[in-house]
Amino acid sequence: MIPQTMPKLHPCTTAVLGMLAYLTQYCAAYKARTGSEVGTDYVLGTEVLNIAQGLRGLLNGPTGSDDCGKIDAMILSMLTTAGFSEADINN
């Protein structure tokens, strides 16, 4: 059964999810243009990783009772899909 309405998220959570959506879109556009993952780019990959790490940091701010663990997992999944290794992500 599909819920009639989505749960109301804290405005800060909504902002983080929006930024994550645009970062994911950027990674897809990069791959469409170059044929490779942005995580393999030594210049732009670093910037994408910095942005993603910043989003993870923002999850420590005001988010109400929203499940930040799930959002963090979404960010990590996006980074893995974009070609970043576990070592890249954990540095």
Buried (B, 14 or more C-beta within 10 A) or exposed (E): EEEEEEEEBBEBBEBBBEBBEEBBEBBBEBBEEEEEBBBEBEEBBEEBBEBBBEBBEBBEEEBEEBEBEEBBEBBBEBBBBBBBEEEBBEE
